[in-house]
Amino acid sequence: MNTLGIIIARAGSVGLKSKHLRPLLGRPVIAYTFDHARAAARLDQIAVSSDSPEILDLARSQGFTPVPRPPELATGDASVQAVLLHALRYIEQEHGRDRSPSGLLHAQNGGFGETALPGHGPFDAIALFYGNCPVRPPGVVDAAIALLETTGCDSVRSFAPTGKLHPNWMARIKGDVVEPYLPGSIHRRQDLEPLFFHDGAIVVVTRASLLRQLDHPQDPHAFFGIDRRAIPTQSGETVEIDQEVDLFLAEAILRARMAV
């Protein structure tokens, strides 16, 4: 399976300013995602999509393909799937991987890349990396790609258990009045229904699934497809940097891993 890794890293951030470039143990946060992508054996090429000249320069210095992101895809409202599609189009058209008669949109009719040379044609799958995720479980990227290939599903994402953030223990606060989000009186953790959330470690989708957004532009999750699968992870194995405290948590976990 010919797989393109795309690291996305927007310059702006609503929460933590310049989070991808914040120092973490003497390195920018995004450098750890660079490491994770480089360590994945099943990636054929790695690209970095950003509107930040500094991030693009870092990507270039690490041997990755920089993808300059246009302003309309560098806003807080831009969908991830639109960013991925732009990067895929850029790589395949600008770097000679698009061998089809009429380019990316021709894929809808099954003709994209039919004459491409083995190993040099359009990609079969796209692996999405969030650049603000310096802590991931080892091997999670290759495991997700392998599951995508062996099952023939549309997408694979990493999921961690909700733990204490389970919906049964959540509430609405109106003024100072507490209203349970879900009715019930479950008080033991082991009695809760096992539920999981996407932790951001990895997302892998097929090319066909990514192209679904062309027919479903109003659905920001169309690129996950119909058959969606999961790679299980554990609490604390993944850390996304969205606020200041996340940097301290990531540092603690990274130090612990280095000490082993």
C-alpha positions in Angstrom: 0.0 0.0 0.0 1.5 3.3 -1.2 1.0 5.7 1.8 1.6 9.4 2.1 2.2 10.9 5.5 0.9 14.4 6.0 1.8 16.5 9.0 -0.5 19.4 9.5 0.6 22.5 11.4 -1.2 25.7 11.2 0.6 28.8 12.3 -2.3 30.3 14.2 -3.9 28.8 17.3 -6.9 29.8 19.3 -5.6 28.2 22.5 -1.8 28.2 22.8 0.0 30.6 20.5 2.6 29.1 18.2 2.1 25.7 19.9 3.9 23.7 17.2 7.1 25.8 17.8 7.0 25.9 21.5 10.1 24.5 23.2 9.8 21.1 24.7 13.0 19.6 26.2 15.1 21.9 24.0 13.2 21.1 20.7 10.1 22.5 19.0 7.0 20.5 19.7 6.6 19.6 16.0 10.1 18.0 16.0 8.7 15.0 17.9 6.0 14.4 15.3 8.8 14.6 12.7 10.4 11.7 14.6 7.2 9.7 14.8 6.6 10.0 11.0 10.3 9.2 10.2 10.1 6.1 12.4 7.1 4.7 10.6 8.2 1.9 8.2 5.1 1.9 6.1 5.2 5.6 4.9 6.4 6.1 1.3 6.7 9.9 1.5 6.2 12.5 4.2 4.8 16.0 3.7 4.2 19.0 6.0 1.3 21.3 5.3 1.6 24.7 6.9 1.2 28.4 6.4 4.2 29.1 8.7 7.5 29.8 6.8 9.4 28.6 9.9 7.6 25.3 10.0 8.1 24.8 6.3 11.8 25.5 6.6 12.1 23.0 9.5 10.3 20.4 7.3 12.6 21.0 4.4 15.7 20.7 6.7 14.4 17.3 7.8 14.0 16.0 4.3 10.2 16.3 4.2 8.2 17.8 1.4 6.9 21.3 2.4 3.4 22.1 1.3 2.6 25.8 1.5 -0.9 26.1 2.7 -3.1 28.9 1.1 -4.7 31.5 3.5 -8.2 30.1 3.0 -7.0 26.7 4.4 -5.1 28.3 7.3 -8.1 29.5 9.3 -9.8 28.0 12.3 -12.8 27.1 10.2 -10.9 25.2 7.5 -11.7 21.5 7.6 -8.9 18.9 8.1 -10.2 17.0 5.1 -9.8 20.1 2.9 -6.3 20.6 4.1 -5.4 16.9 3.4 -6.9 17.1 -0.1 -4.9 20.2 -0.9 -1.7 18.5 0.3 -2.4 15.4 -1.7 -3.2 17.4 -4.8 0.0 19.4 -4.4 2.3 16.4 -3.9 0.8 14.4 -6.8 0.6 17.2 -9.3 3.7 19.2 -8.3 6.0 16.3 -7.8 5.1 14.1 -10.7 3.0 11.4 -9.1 -0.2 12.3 -10.9 0.0 10.3 -14.2 -3.7 10.4 -15.0 -5.2 12.3 -18.0 -7.1 14.9 -16.0 -5.7 15.0 -12.5 -7.2 14.5 -9.1 -10.8 14.9 -9.9 -10.5 12.1 -12.5 -10.2 9.7 -9.5 -14.0 9.9 -9.0 -14.4 7.9 -12.2 -11.7 5.4 -11.3 -9.2 6.6 -13.9 -6.7 8.3 -11.6 -3.3 6.9 -12.0 -4.1 3.9 -14.1 -1.0 4.3 -16.2 1.3 5.2 -13.3 4.5 3.2 -12.8 4.6 0.9 -9.7 5.8 2.8 -6.6 5.6 6.1 -8.4 1.9 6.7 -9.0 -0.8 8.2 -6.9 -1.0 7.2 -3.2 -3.4 4.5 -2.0 -3.7 5.9 1.5 -3.0 9.0 3.6 -1.7 9.1 7.2 -2.6 12.2 9.1 -0.3 13.5 11.8 -1.2 16.5 14.0 1.9 18.5 14.5 1.1 19.5 18.1 1.2 15.9 19.3 4.7 15.2 20.6 3.7 12.0 22.5 2.4 9.0 20.7 2.4 5.2 21.4 5.4 3.5 19.7 4.3 1.6 16.5 0.8 3.1 16.3 1.3 4.5 12.8 2.4 1.2 11.2 -0.3 -0.7 13.1 -3.0 1.7 11.8 -1.8 1.4 8.2 -1.6 -2.4 8.5 -5.2 -2.6 9.8 -6.4 -0.3 6.9 -4.7 -2.6 4.4 -5.7 -6.0 5.8 -9.4 -5.1 6.5 -10.0 -3.0 3.4 -11.8 -0.5 5.5 -12.1 3.2 4.8 -10.3 4.7 7.8 -8.4 3.8 11.0 -8.1 6.1 14.0 -6.5 5.7 17.4 -8.9 5.6 20.4 -8.2 5.8 24.1 -10.6 5.0 27.0 -12.6 8.0 28.4 -11.7 7.1 32.0 -13.2 9.6 34.4 -14.5 11.8 31.6 -17.2 9.2 30.8 -20.5 10.8 29.7 -22.3 9.0 32.6 -20.3 11.2 35.0 -20.8 14.5 33.1 -23.3 17.2 33.9 -24.8 20.4 32.6 -24.4 23.4 34.8 -27.1 26.0 34.6 -26.2 28.9 36.8 -25.1 26.8 39.8 -27.6 24.0 39.3 -26.2 20.6 38.3 -28.2 18.5 35.8 -26.8 15.0 35.0 -25.9 14.7 31.3 -27.3 11.2 31.3 -29.8 9.8 33.7 -28.7 7.0 36.0 -26.8 6.3 39.2 -23.7 4.4 38.1 -21.0 5.1 40.7 -18.4 2.4 40.1 -16.0 2.8 37.2 -16.1 -0.9 36.4 -19.9 -0.7 35.8 -19.6 2.0 33.2 -20.0 1.1 29.5 -16.6 1.1 27.9 -16.4 4.2 25.7 -13.5 5.7 23.8 -12.4 9.0 22.2 -10.0 9.7 19.3 -6.8 10.8 21.0 -5.2 12.3 18.0 -2.2 9.9 17.7 -2.9 8.8 14.1 -5.6 8.9 11.4 -5.2 6.8 8.3 -7.7 6.9 5.4 -7.9 5.5 1.9 -7.6 7.7 -1.1 -11.1 6.9 -2.1 -12.4 7.8 1.4 -10.6 11.2 1.3 -12.1 12.0 -2.0 -15.6 11.4 -0.6 -15.6 15.1 0.5 -15.9 16.1 -3.1 -19.5 14.7 -2.9 -20.1 15.6 0.7 -18.5 19.1 1.2 -20.8 20.0 4.1 -19.7 17.0 6.2 -16.3 17.6 7.8 -16.0 13.9 8.7 -16.9 12.6 5.3 -13.3 11.5 4.7 -13.6 8.9 7.5 -15.8 6.9 5.1 -18.4 4.3 6.0 -16.3 1.5 7.4 -14.4 3.1 10.3 -12.0 1.0 12.4 -10.0 1.7 15.6 -6.5 1.1 17.0 -6.7 1.0 20.8 -4.4 3.1 22.9 -4.1 3.7 26.6 -4.7 6.8 28.6 -1.5 8.9 28.8 0.1 7.4 25.7 -0.8 10.4 23.6 -0.5 14.0 24.4 -1.8 16.9 22.2 -0.5 20.4 23.0 -3.5 22.7 23.2 -2.8 24.6 26.5 0.2 25.4 28.7 -0.3 22.5 31.1 0.0 20.0 28.2 3.6 21.0 27.8 4.4 19.9 31.4 2.5 16.6 30.9 4.3 15.9 27.7 7.7 16.7 29.3 7.0 14.4 32.2 6.1 11.5 29.9 9.0 12.0 27.6 11.4 12.1 30.5 10.0 8.9 31.8 10.3 7.2 28.4 13.9 8.4 28.1 14.7 7.0 31.5 13.6 3.4 30.6 
